[in-house]
Amino acid sequence: MSQITLRDIPVEIEQLIRDLARRRGQSINKTVLEFLQKGLGLSGGGKKRRDLSSLAGTWDEREFAEFEENIKIFEQIDSEMWK
């Protein structure tokens, strides 16, 4: 296999790549290769998914805790309303 070296990658792009690789649990190399394949129109070609599976498991602990905190209001029952 060949290798390509990239220089002067903007910090924002580097951080996004690193974060995505970490969330996916895969190497930076694999993540970048997937980006290249998709960008060049070489990836998949299979059936287009129309579900939310790409979003599953993408929250970190802080995001999950924030979500839980924000939905607590929906767990409260207004007993006056149900008389």
PDB file of N, CA, C and O in Angstrom:
ATOM      1  N   MET A   1       0.834  -1.180   0.000  1.00  0.00           N
ATOM      2  CA  MET A   1       0.000   0.000   0.000  1.00  0.00           C
ATOM      3  C   MET A   1       0.878   1.243   0.000  1.00  0.00           C
ATOM      4  O   MET A   1       1.976   1.246   0.556  1.00  0.00           O
ATOM      5  N   SER A   2       0.384   2.277  -0.621  1.00  0.00           N
ATOM      6  CA  SER A   2       1.095   3.550  -0.689  1.00  0.00           C
ATOM      7  C   SER A   2       0.803   4.398   0.529  1.00  0.00           C
ATOM      8  O   SER A   2      -0.142   4.148   1.277  1.00  0.00           O
ATOM      9  N   GLN A   3       1.640   5.411   0.711  1.00  0.00           N
ATOM     10  CA  GLN A   3       1.432   6.358   1.793  1.00  0.00           C
ATOM     11  C   GLN A   3       1.454   7.769   1.226  1.00  0.00           C
ATOM     12  O   GLN A   3       2.151   8.056   0.253  1.00  0.00           O
ATOM     13  N   ILE A   4       0.682   8.636   1.852  1.00  0.00           N
ATOM     14  CA  ILE A   4       0.655  10.051   1.500  1.00  0.00           C
ATOM     15  C   ILE A   4       0.827  10.826   2.795  1.00  0.00           C
ATOM     16  O   ILE A   4       0.210  10.498   3.808  1.00  0.00           O
ATOM     17  N   THR A   5       1.657  11.843   2.764  1.00  0.00           N
ATOM     18  CA  THR A   5       1.846  12.700   3.927  1.00  0.00           C
ATOM     19  C   THR A   5       1.143  14.021   3.684  1.00  0.00           C
ATOM     20  O   THR A   5       1.327  14.646   2.640  1.00  0.00           O
ATOM     21  N   LEU A   6       0.342  14.444   4.644  1.00  0.00           N
ATOM     22  CA  LEU A   6      -0.341  15.730   4.554  1.00  0.00           C
ATOM     23  C   LEU A   6       0.330  16.703   5.500  1.00  0.00           C
ATOM     24  O   LEU A   6       0.676  16.347   6.627  1.00  0.00           O
ATOM     25  N   ARG A   7       0.515  17.930   5.043  1.00  0.00           N
ATOM     26  CA  ARG A   7       1.118  18.968   5.875  1.00  0.00           C
ATOM     27  C   ARG A   7       0.161  20.135   6.007  1.00  0.00           C
ATOM     28  O   ARG A   7      -0.746  20.316   5.195  1.00  0.00           O
ATOM     29  N   ASP A   8       0.380  20.919   7.045  1.00  0.00           N
ATOM     30  CA  ASP A   8      -0.388  22.153   7.281  1.00  0.00           C
ATOM     31  C   ASP A   8      -1.886  21.909   7.395  1.00  0.00           C
ATOM     32  O   ASP A   8      -2.694  22.665   6.855  1.00  0.00           O
ATOM     33  N   ILE A   9      -2.244  20.850   8.101  1.00  0.00           N
ATOM     34  CA  ILE A   9      -3.660  20.566   8.346  1.00  0.00           C
ATOM     35  C   ILE A   9      -4.151  21.576   9.377  1.00  0.00           C
ATOM     36  O   ILE A   9      -3.565  21.686  10.454  1.00  0.00           O
ATOM     37  N   PRO A  10      -5.219  22.316   9.068  1.00  0.00           N
ATOM     38  CA  PRO A  10      -5.743  23.275  10.041  1.00  0.00           C
ATOM     39  C   PRO A  10      -6.121  22.574  11.353  1.00  0.00           C
ATOM     40  O   PRO A  10      -6.628  21.452  11.347  1.00  0.00           O
ATOM     41  N   VAL A  11      -5.868  23.244  12.452  1.00  0.00           N
ATOM     42  CA  VAL A  11      -6.102  22.676  13.783  1.00  0.00           C
ATOM     43  C   VAL A  11      -7.549  22.218  13.937  1.00  0.00           C
ATOM     44  O   VAL A  11      -7.808  21.169  14.526  1.00  0.00           O
ATOM     45  N   GLU A  12      -8.499  23.002  13.407  1.00  0.00           N
ATOM     46  CA  GLU A  12      -9.910  22.651  13.545  1.00  0.00           C
ATOM     47  C   GLU A  12     -10.218  21.319  12.859  1.00  0.00           C
ATOM     48  O   GLU A  12     -10.957  20.493  13.395  1.00  0.00           O
ATOM     49  N   ILE A  13      -9.647  21.119  11.673  1.00  0.00           N
ATOM     50  CA  ILE A  13      -9.877  19.873  10.941  1.00  0.00           C
ATOM     51  C   ILE A  13      -9.236  18.703  11.670  1.00  0.00           C
ATOM     52  O   ILE A  13      -9.835  17.635  11.794  1.00  0.00           O
ATOM     53  N   GLU A  14      -8.024  18.908  12.148  1.00  0.00           N
ATOM     54  CA  GLU A  14      -7.342  17.843  12.888  1.00  0.00           C
ATOM     55  C   GLU A  14      -8.159  17.421  14.101  1.00  0.00           C
ATOM     56  O   GLU A  14      -8.327  16.229  14.355  1.00  0.00           O
ATOM     57  N   GLN A  15      -8.667  18.394  14.847  1.00  0.00           N
ATOM     58  CA  GLN A  15      -9.425  18.075  16.051  1.00  0.00           C
ATOM     59  C   GLN A  15     -10.716  17.342  15.719  1.00  0.00           C
ATOM     60  O   GLN A  15     -11.097  16.405  16.421  1.00  0.00           O
ATOM     61  N   LEU A  16     -11.395  17.764  14.650  1.00  0.00           N
ATOM     62  CA  LEU A  16     -12.627  17.079  14.244  1.00  0.00           C
ATOM     63  C   LEU A  16     -12.346  15.633  13.846  1.00  0.00           C
ATOM     64  O   LEU A  16     -13.110  14.733  14.195  1.00  0.00           O
ATOM     65  N   ILE A  17     -11.272  15.413  13.129  1.00  0.00           N
ATOM     66  CA  ILE A  17     -10.901  14.052  12.715  1.00  0.00           C
ATOM     67  C   ILE A  17     -10.583  13.196  13.940  1.00  0.00           C
ATOM     68  O   ILE A  17     -11.055  12.065  14.054  1.00  0.00           O
ATOM     69  N   ARG A  18      -9.786  13.741  14.847  1.00  0.00           N
ATOM     70  CA  ARG A  18      -9.422  12.994  16.059  1.00  0.00           C
ATOM     71  C   ARG A  18     -10.657  12.661  16.906  1.00  0.00           C
ATOM     72  O   ARG A  18     -10.800  11.542  17.399  1.00  0.00           O
ATOM     73  N   ASP A  19     -11.547  13.651  17.068  1.00  0.00           N
ATOM     74  CA  ASP A  19     -12.758  13.423  17.853  1.00  0.00           C
ATOM     75  C   ASP A  19     -13.642  12.351  17.232  1.00  0.00           C
ATOM     76  O   ASP A  19     -14.154  11.474  17.928  1.00  0.00           O
ATOM     77  N   LEU A  20     -13.818  12.428  15.915  1.00  0.00           N
ATOM     78  CA  LEU A  20     -14.663  11.444  15.240  1.00  0.00           C
ATOM     79  C   LEU A  20     -14.056  10.045  15.326  1.00  0.00           C
ATOM     80  O   LEU A  20     -14.769   9.069  15.565  1.00  0.00           O
ATOM     81  N   ALA A  21     -12.753   9.948  15.135  1.00  0.00           N
ATOM     82  CA  ALA A  21     -12.082   8.645  15.234  1.00  0.00           C
ATOM     83  C   ALA A  21     -12.260   8.062  16.636  1.00  0.00           C
ATOM     84  O   ALA A  21     -12.519   6.868  16.787  1.00  0.00           O
ATOM     85  N   ARG A  22     -12.122   8.907  17.660  1.00  0.00           N
ATOM     86  CA  ARG A  22     -12.286   8.450  19.034  1.00  0.00           C
ATOM     87  C   ARG A  22     -13.715   7.972  19.275  1.00  0.00           C
ATOM     88  O   ARG A  22     -13.927   6.915  19.870  1.00  0.00           O
ATOM     89  N   ARG A  23     -14.699   8.752  18.811  1.00  0.00           N
ATOM     90  CA  ARG A  23     -16.102   8.362  19.012  1.00  0.00           C
ATOM     91  C   ARG A  23     -16.432   7.064  18.291  1.00  0.00           C
ATOM     92  O   ARG A  23     -17.226   6.264  18.786  1.00  0.00           O
ATOM     93  N   ARG A  24     -15.833   6.850  17.131  1.00  0.00           N
ATOM     94  CA  ARG A  24     -16.085   5.625  16.370  1.00  0.00           C
ATOM     95  C   ARG A  24     -15.265   4.451  16.878  1.00  0.00           C
ATOM     96  O   ARG A  24     -15.530   3.300  16.528  1.00  0.00           O
ATOM     97  N   GLY A  25     -14.265   4.747  17.706  1.00  0.00           N
ATOM     98  CA  GLY A  25     -13.402   3.694  18.220  1.00  0.00           C
ATOM     99  C   GLY A  25     -12.505   3.111  17.137  1.00  0.00           C
ATOM    100  O   GLY A  25     -12.240   1.909  17.118  1.00  0.00           O
ATOM    101  N   GLN A  26     -12.042   3.968  16.241  1.00  0.00           N
ATOM    102  CA  GLN A  26     -11.174   3.496  15.160  1.00  0.00           C
ATOM    103  C   GLN A  26      -9.980   4.421  15.016  1.00  0.00           C
ATOM    104  O   GLN A  26      -9.941   5.497  15.613  1.00  0.00           O
ATOM    105  N   SER A  27      -9.019   4.003  14.230  1.00  0.00           N
ATOM    106  CA  SER A  27      -7.804   4.789  14.049  1.00  0.00           C
ATOM    107  C   SER A  27      -8.078   6.042  13.216  1.00  0.00           C
ATOM    108  O   SER A  27      -9.053   6.118  12.468  1.00  0.00           O
ATOM    109  N   ILE A  28      -7.188   7.016  13.372  1.00  0.00           N
ATOM    110  CA  ILE A  28      -7.273   8.231  12.564  1.00  0.00           C
ATOM    111  C   ILE A  28      -7.097   7.865  11.096  1.00  0.00           C
ATOM    112  O   ILE A  28      -7.780   8.421  10.236  1.00  0.00           O
ATOM    113  N   ASN A  29      -6.200   6.948  10.801  1.00  0.00           N
ATOM    114  CA  ASN A  29      -5.957   6.525   9.426  1.00  0.00           C
ATOM    115  C   ASN A  29      -7.238   5.986   8.782  1.00  0.00           C
ATOM    116  O   ASN A  29      -7.590   6.365   7.665  1.00  0.00           O
ATOM    117  N   LYS A  30      -7.927   5.098   9.503  1.00  0.00           N
ATOM    118  CA  LYS A  30      -9.152   4.514   8.956  1.00  0.00           C
ATOM    119  C   LYS A  30     -10.222   5.582   8.760  1.00  0.00           C
ATOM    120  O   LYS A  30     -10.943   5.569   7.762  1.00  0.00           O
ATOM    121  N   THR A  31     -10.323   6.498   9.707  1.00  0.00           N
ATOM    122  CA  THR A  31     -11.305   7.575   9.612  1.00  0.00           C
ATOM    123  C   THR A  31     -11.045   8.434   8.381  1.00  0.00           C
ATOM    124  O   THR A  31     -11.973   8.739   7.632  1.00  0.00           O
ATOM    125  N   VAL A  32      -9.796   8.828   8.166  1.00  0.00           N
ATOM    126  CA  VAL A  32      -9.445   9.664   7.011  1.00  0.00           C
ATOM    127  C   VAL A  32      -9.670   8.899   5.708  1.00  0.00           C
ATOM    128  O   VAL A  32     -10.149   9.477   4.732  1.00  0.00           O
ATOM    129  N   LEU A  33      -9.335   7.617   5.677  1.00  0.00           N
ATOM    130  CA  LEU A  33      -9.573   6.819   4.472  1.00  0.00           C
ATOM    131  C   LEU A  33     -11.062   6.762   4.134  1.00  0.00           C
ATOM    132  O   LEU A  33     -11.437   6.826   2.963  1.00  0.00           O
ATOM    133  N   GLU A  34     -11.907   6.641   5.155  1.00  0.00           N
ATOM    134  CA  GLU A  34     -13.355   6.636   4.917  1.00  0.00           C
ATOM    135  C   GLU A  34     -13.818   7.976   4.354  1.00  0.00           C
ATOM    136  O   GLU A  34     -14.657   8.018   3.454  1.00  0.00           O
ATOM    137  N   PHE A  35     -13.267   9.080   4.888  1.00  0.00           N
ATOM    138  CA  PHE A  35     -13.591  10.406   4.351  1.00  0.00           C
ATOM    139  C   PHE A  35     -13.204  10.501   2.881  1.00  0.00           C
ATOM    140  O   PHE A  35     -13.983  10.981   2.058  1.00  0.00           O
ATOM    141  N   LEU A  36     -12.011  10.047   2.559  1.00  0.00           N
ATOM    142  CA  LEU A  36     -11.532  10.112   1.176  1.00  0.00           C
ATOM    143  C   LEU A  36     -12.400   9.272   0.248  1.00  0.00           C
ATOM    144  O   LEU A  36     -12.778   9.728  -0.831  1.00  0.00           O
ATOM    145  N   GLN A  37     -12.714   8.060   0.658  1.00  0.00           N
ATOM    146  CA  GLN A  37     -13.557   7.195  -0.160  1.00  0.00           C
ATOM    147  C   GLN A  37     -14.914   7.826  -0.418  1.00  0.00           C
ATOM    148  O   GLN A  37     -15.407   7.829  -1.546  1.00  0.00           O
ATOM    149  N   LYS A  38     -15.510   8.358   0.635  1.00  0.00           N
ATOM    150  CA  LYS A  38     -16.825   8.972   0.485  1.00  0.00           C
ATOM    151  C   LYS A  38     -16.736  10.229  -0.385  1.00  0.00           C
ATOM    152  O   LYS A  38     -17.571  10.438  -1.265  1.00  0.00           O
ATOM    153  N   GLY A  39     -15.729  11.059  -0.140  1.00  0.00           N
ATOM    154  CA  GLY A  39     -15.552  12.293  -0.898  1.00  0.00           C
ATOM    155  C   GLY A  39     -15.296  12.064  -2.380  1.00  0.00           C
ATOM    156  O   GLY A  39     -15.668  12.884  -3.220  1.00  0.00           O
ATOM    157  N   LEU A  40     -14.664  10.954  -2.688  1.00  0.00           N
ATOM    158  CA  LEU A  40     -14.365  10.616  -4.077  1.00  0.00           C
ATOM    159  C   LEU A  40     -15.462   9.782  -4.719  1.00  0.00           C
ATOM    160  O   LEU A  40     -15.351   9.390  -5.881  1.00  0.00           O
ATOM    161  N   GLY A  41     -16.513   9.513  -3.972  1.00  0.00           N
ATOM    162  CA  GLY A  41     -17.629   8.738  -4.506  1.00  0.00           C
ATOM    163  C   GLY A  41     -17.327   7.265  -4.658  1.00  0.00           C
ATOM    164  O   GLY A  41     -17.946   6.584  -5.476  1.00  0.00           O
ATOM    165  N   LEU A  42     -16.381   6.764  -3.880  1.00  0.00           N
ATOM    166  CA  LEU A  42     -15.978   5.357  -4.000  1.00  0.00           C
ATOM    167  C   LEU A  42     -16.562   4.461  -2.916  1.00  0.00           C
ATOM    168  O   LEU A  42     -16.440   3.238  -2.989  1.00  0.00           O
ATOM    169  N   SER A  43     -17.186   5.053  -1.926  1.00  0.00           N
ATOM    170  CA  SER A  43     -17.632   4.236  -0.801  1.00  0.00           C
ATOM    171  C   SER A  43     -18.991   3.607  -1.043  1.00  0.00           C
ATOM    172  O   SER A  43     -19.821   4.116  -1.796  1.00  0.00           O
ATOM    173  N   GLY A  44     -19.180   2.502  -0.386  1.00  0.00           N
ATOM    174  CA  GLY A  44     -20.474   1.847  -0.321  1.00  0.00           C
ATOM    175  C   GLY A  44     -21.112   1.558  -1.649  1.00  0.00           C
ATOM    176  O   GLY A  44     -20.791   0.570  -2.310  1.00  0.00           O
ATOM    177  N   GLY A  45     -22.003   2.412  -2.030  1.00  0.00           N
ATOM    178  CA  GLY A  45     -22.790   2.120  -3.213  1.00  0.00           C
ATOM    179  C   GLY A  45     -23.925   1.170  -2.883  1.00  0.00           C
ATOM    180  O   GLY A  45     -24.736   0.822  -3.740  1.00  0.00           O
ATOM    181  N   GLY A  46     -23.967   0.756  -1.620  1.00  0.00           N
ATOM    182  CA  GLY A  46     -25.019  -0.147  -1.197  1.00  0.00           C
ATOM    183  C   GLY A  46     -26.307   0.599  -0.924  1.00  0.00           C
ATOM    184  O   GLY A  46     -26.474   1.761  -1.296  1.00  0.00           O
ATOM    185  N   LYS A  47     -27.196  -0.090  -0.276  1.00  0.00           N
ATOM    186  CA  LYS A  47     -28.503   0.479   0.029  1.00  0.00           C
ATOM    187  C   LYS A  47     -28.355   1.660   0.983  1.00  0.00           C
ATOM    188  O   LYS A  47     -27.638   1.579   1.980  1.00  0.00           O
ATOM    189  N   LYS A  48     -29.030   2.741   0.671  1.00  0.00           N
ATOM    190  CA  LYS A  48     -28.987   3.922   1.496  1.00  0.00           C
ATOM    191  C   LYS A  48     -29.787   3.680   2.772  1.00  0.00           C
ATOM    192  O   LYS A  48     -30.939   3.250   2.724  1.00  0.00           O
ATOM    193  N   ARG A  49     -29.157   3.963   3.918  1.00  0.00           N
ATOM    194  CA  ARG A  49     -29.839   3.772   5.188  1.00  0.00           C
ATOM    195  C   ARG A  49     -30.708   4.981   5.485  1.00  0.00           C
ATOM    196  O   ARG A  49     -30.326   6.120   5.218  1.00  0.00           O
ATOM    197  N   ARG A  50     -31.871   4.718   6.038  1.00  0.00           N
ATOM    198  CA  ARG A  50     -32.784   5.796   6.400  1.00  0.00           C
ATOM    199  C   ARG A  50     -33.176   5.665   7.877  1.00  0.00           C
ATOM    200  O   ARG A  50     -34.342   5.821   8.241  1.00  0.00           O
ATOM    201  N   ASP A  51     -32.197   5.380   8.698  1.00  0.00           N
ATOM    202  CA  ASP A  51     -32.468   5.266  10.118  1.00  0.00           C
ATOM    203  C   ASP A  51     -31.498   6.150  10.891  1.00  0.00           C
ATOM    204  O   ASP A  51     -30.756   6.932  10.297  1.00  0.00           O
ATOM    205  N   LEU A  52     -31.505   6.030  12.175  1.00  0.00           N
ATOM    206  CA  LEU A  52     -30.654   6.856  13.022  1.00  0.00           C
ATOM    207  C   LEU A  52     -29.450   6.092  13.571  1.00  0.00           C
ATOM    208  O   LEU A  52     -28.831   6.531  14.540  1.00  0.00           O
ATOM    209  N   SER A  53     -29.119   4.974  12.974  1.00  0.00           N
ATOM    210  CA  SER A  53     -28.046   4.137  13.514  1.00  0.00           C
ATOM    211  C   SER A  53     -26.693   4.842  13.521  1.00  0.00           C
ATOM    212  O   SER A  53     -25.841   4.525  14.350  1.00  0.00           O
ATOM    213  N   SER A  54     -26.484   5.783  12.618  1.00  0.00           N
ATOM    214  CA  SER A  54     -25.204   6.499  12.605  1.00  0.00           C
ATOM    215  C   SER A  54     -25.060   7.415  13.812  1.00  0.00           C
ATOM    216  O   SER A  54     -23.953   7.844  14.135  1.00  0.00           O
ATOM    217  N   LEU A  55     -26.162   7.716  14.477  1.00  0.00           N
ATOM    218  CA  LEU A  55     -26.124   8.578  15.648  1.00  0.00           C
ATOM    219  C   LEU A  55     -26.025   7.800  16.951  1.00  0.00           C
ATOM    220  O   LEU A  55     -25.691   8.374  17.988  1.00  0.00           O
ATOM    221  N   ALA A  56     -26.304   6.524  16.914  1.00  0.00           N
ATOM    222  CA  ALA A  56     -26.324   5.710  18.128  1.00  0.00           C
ATOM    223  C   ALA A  56     -24.951   5.662  18.779  1.00  0.00           C
ATOM    224  O   ALA A  56     -23.943   5.400  18.123  1.00  0.00           O
ATOM    225  N   GLY A  57     -24.933   5.919  20.072  1.00  0.00           N
ATOM    226  CA  GLY A  57     -23.693   5.817  20.833  1.00  0.00           C
ATOM    227  C   GLY A  57     -22.714   6.940  20.605  1.00  0.00           C
ATOM    228  O   GLY A  57     -21.522   6.776  20.866  1.00  0.00           O
ATOM    229  N   THR A  58     -23.180   8.085  20.122  1.00  0.00           N
ATOM    230  CA  THR A  58     -22.237   9.166  19.824  1.00  0.00           C
ATOM    231  C   THR A  58     -22.114  10.185  20.949  1.00  0.00           C
ATOM    232  O   THR A  58     -21.280  11.085  20.857  1.00  0.00           O
ATOM    233  N   TRP A  59     -22.922  10.074  22.020  1.00  0.00           N
ATOM    234  CA  TRP A  59     -22.816  11.009  23.133  1.00  0.00           C
ATOM    235  C   TRP A  59     -21.726  10.575  24.087  1.00  0.00           C
ATOM    236  O   TRP A  59     -21.554   9.386  24.356  1.00  0.00           O
ATOM    237  N   ASP A  60     -20.988  11.552  24.597  1.00  0.00           N
ATOM    238  CA  ASP A  60     -20.038  11.222  25.651  1.00  0.00           C
ATOM    239  C   ASP A  60     -20.758  11.358  26.998  1.00  0.00           C
ATOM    240  O   ASP A  60     -21.936  11.713  27.036  1.00  0.00           O
ATOM    241  N   GLU A  61     -20.065  11.082  28.088  1.00  0.00           N
ATOM    242  CA  GLU A  61     -20.686  11.086  29.420  1.00  0.00           C
ATOM    243  C   GLU A  61     -21.282  12.450  29.755  1.00  0.00           C
ATOM    244  O   GLU A  61     -22.378  12.524  30.311  1.00  0.00           O
ATOM    245  N   ARG A  62     -20.580  13.523  29.426  1.00  0.00           N
ATOM    246  CA  ARG A  62     -21.058  14.868  29.730  1.00  0.00           C
ATOM    247  C   ARG A  62     -22.338  15.187  28.968  1.00  0.00           C
ATOM    248  O   ARG A  62     -23.282  15.736  29.536  1.00  0.00           O
ATOM    249  N   GLU A  63     -22.370  14.847  27.697  1.00  0.00           N
ATOM    250  CA  GLU A  63     -23.554  15.113  26.880  1.00  0.00           C
ATOM    251  C   GLU A  63     -24.761  14.319  27.392  1.00  0.00           C
ATOM    252  O   GLU A  63     -25.880  14.831  27.430  1.00  0.00           O
ATOM    253  N   PHE A  64     -24.523  13.072  27.780  1.00  0.00           N
ATOM    254  CA  PHE A  64     -25.615  12.251  28.298  1.00  0.00           C
ATOM    255  C   PHE A  64     -26.156  12.830  29.604  1.00  0.00           C
ATOM    256  O   PHE A  64     -27.368  12.899  29.804  1.00  0.00           O
ATOM    257  N   ALA A  65     -25.250  13.248  30.494  1.00  0.00           N
ATOM    258  CA  ALA A  65     -25.670  13.831  31.770  1.00  0.00           C
ATOM    259  C   ALA A  65     -26.469  15.117  31.528  1.00  0.00           C
ATOM    260  O   ALA A  65     -27.467  15.365  32.205  1.00  0.00           O
ATOM    261  N   GLU A  66     -26.037  15.917  30.582  1.00  0.00           N
ATOM    262  CA  GLU A  66     -26.756  17.156  30.252  1.00  0.00           C
ATOM    263  C   GLU A  66     -28.157  16.847  29.719  1.00  0.00           C
ATOM    264  O   GLU A  66     -29.123  17.521  30.076  1.00  0.00           O
ATOM    265  N   PHE A  67     -28.263  15.832  28.870  1.00  0.00           N
ATOM    266  CA  PHE A  67     -29.558  15.434  28.339  1.00  0.00           C
ATOM    267  C   PHE A  67     -30.485  14.967  29.465  1.00  0.00           C
ATOM    268  O   PHE A  67     -31.642  15.380  29.542  1.00  0.00           O
ATOM    269  N   GLU A  68     -29.961  14.107  30.328  1.00  0.00           N
ATOM    270  CA  GLU A  68     -30.748  13.602  31.449  1.00  0.00           C
ATOM    271  C   GLU A  68     -31.260  14.751  32.321  1.00  0.00           C
ATOM    272  O   GLU A  68     -32.415  14.748  32.747  1.00  0.00           O
ATOM    273  N   GLU A  69     -30.402  15.717  32.579  1.00  0.00           N
ATOM    274  CA  GLU A  69     -30.782  16.870  33.391  1.00  0.00           C
ATOM    275  C   GLU A  69     -31.892  17.671  32.707  1.00  0.00           C
ATOM    276  O   GLU A  69     -32.828  18.124  33.365  1.00  0.00           O
ATOM    277  N   ASN A  70     -31.789  17.841  31.411  1.00  0.00           N
ATOM    278  CA  ASN A  70     -32.751  18.653  30.665  1.00  0.00           C
ATOM    279  C   ASN A  70     -34.116  17.993  30.489  1.00  0.00           C
ATOM    280  O   ASN A  70     -35.097  18.687  30.221  1.00  0.00           O
ATOM    281  N   ILE A  71     -34.204  16.681  30.630  1.00  0.00           N
ATOM    282  CA  ILE A  71     -35.514  16.030  30.461  1.00  0.00           C
ATOM    283  C   ILE A  71     -36.202  15.726  31.790  1.00  0.00           C
ATOM    284  O   ILE A  71     -37.303  15.176  31.804  1.00  0.00           O
ATOM    285  N   LYS A  72     -35.573  16.076  32.893  1.00  0.00           N
ATOM    286  CA  LYS A  72     -36.181  15.819  34.209  1.00  0.00           C
ATOM    287  C   LYS A  72     -37.540  16.494  34.338  1.00  0.00           C
ATOM    288  O   LYS A  72     -38.438  15.945  34.977  1.00  0.00           O
ATOM    289  N   ILE A  73     -37.708  17.654  33.753  1.00  0.00           N
ATOM    290  CA  ILE A  73     -38.974  18.380  33.853  1.00  0.00           C
ATOM    291  C   ILE A  73     -40.142  17.562  33.294  1.00  0.00           C
ATOM    292  O   ILE A  73     -41.278  17.724  33.739  1.00  0.00           O
ATOM    293  N   PHE A  74     -39.875  16.701  32.337  1.00  0.00           N
ATOM    294  CA  PHE A  74     -40.929  15.897  31.723  1.00  0.00           C
ATOM    295  C   PHE A  74     -41.361  14.728  32.607  1.00  0.00           C
ATOM    296  O   PHE A  74     -42.375  14.085  32.334  1.00  0.00           O
ATOM    297  N   GLU A  75     -40.604  14.455  33.655  1.00  0.00           N
ATOM    298  CA  GLU A  75     -40.936  13.368  34.567  1.00  0.00           C
ATOM    299  C   GLU A  75     -41.832  13.833  35.716  1.00  0.00           C
ATOM    300  O   GLU A  75     -42.342  13.014  36.481  1.00  0.00           O
ATOM    301  N   GLN A  76     -42.021  15.140  35.833  1.00  0.00           N
ATOM    302  CA  GLN A  76     -42.848  15.687  36.897  1.00  0.00           C
ATOM    303  C   GLN A  76     -44.330  15.622  36.483  1.00  0.00           C
ATOM    304  O   GLN A  76     -44.690  15.917  35.343  1.00  0.00           O
ATOM    305  N   ILE A  77     -45.157  15.233  37.432  1.00  0.00           N
ATOM    306  CA  ILE A  77     -46.601  15.122  37.172  1.00  0.00           C
ATOM    307  C   ILE A  77     -47.306  16.242  37.913  1.00  0.00           C
ATOM    308  O   ILE A  77     -47.128  16.414  39.119  1.00  0.00           O
ATOM    309  N   ASP A  78     -48.096  16.990  37.192  1.00  0.00           N
ATOM    310  CA  ASP A  78     -48.890  18.059  37.788  1.00  0.00           C
ATOM    311  C   ASP A  78     -50.223  17.437  38.228  1.00  0.00           C
ATOM    312  O   ASP A  78     -51.112  17.215  37.406  1.00  0.00           O
ATOM    313  N   SER A  79     -50.351  17.161  39.531  1.00  0.00           N
ATOM    314  CA  SER A  79     -51.548  16.473  40.024  1.00  0.00           C
ATOM    315  C   SER A  79     -52.800  17.326  39.851  1.00  0.00           C
ATOM    316  O   SER A  79     -53.896  16.783  39.715  1.00  0.00           O
ATOM    317  N   GLU A  80     -52.661  18.631  39.852  1.00  0.00           N
ATOM    318  CA  GLU A  80     -53.819  19.510  39.634  1.00  0.00           C
ATOM    319  C   GLU A  80     -54.400  19.312  38.240  1.00  0.00           C
ATOM    320  O   GLU A  80     -55.612  19.400  38.047  1.00  0.00           O
ATOM    321  N   MET A  81     -53.543  19.049  37.287  1.00  0.00           N
ATOM    322  CA  MET A  81     -54.003  18.862  35.913  1.00  0.00           C
ATOM    323  C   MET A  81     -54.799  17.583  35.747  1.00  0.00           C
ATOM    324  O   MET A  81     -55.636  17.494  34.848  1.00  0.00           O
ATOM    325  N   TRP A  82     -54.559  16.585  36.594  1.00  0.00           N
ATOM    326  CA  TRP A  82     -55.172  15.272  36.425  1.00  0.00           C
ATOM    327  C   TRP A  82     -56.365  15.030  37.336  1.00  0.00           C
ATOM    328  O   TRP A  82     -56.760  13.881  37.534  1.00  0.00           O
ATOM    329  N   LYS A  83     -56.947  16.080  37.893  1.00  0.00           N
ATOM    330  CA  LYS A  83     -58.123  15.919  38.765  1.00  0.00           C
ATOM    331  C   LYS A  83     -59.368  15.834  37.924  1.00  0.00           C
ATOM    332  O   LYS A  83     -60.467  15.697  38.460  1.00  0.00           O
TER     333      LYS A  83
END
